[in-house]
Amino acid sequence: MEKQGADLRLPHSRAMGNGLYELRCKGNEGIGRVFYCTMVGRQIVILHSFIKKTQETPDRELKIARKRLKVVKNEY
């Protein structure tokens, strides 16, 4: 079986637990983070994104993503 696309794992992506993943992107504005999940049918759902200003991921940003993940899981 042939793979297509990037193999997303550290340092580009990281599992955050319970089906939540973090995508790590660098751009002119700074270091971006995108929280996402995968659903049935190989869909990727973007839950939350932000520009990171500190070394650690702020709890507030993680809470937003986890809350949205719960909503998405309940809809499917």
ABEGO torsion letter per residue (X at the ends): XBBBEBBBBOAABBBAEGGBBBBBBBBAAEBBBBBBBBBBGGBBBBABBBBBABABBBAAAAAAAAAAAAAAAAAX
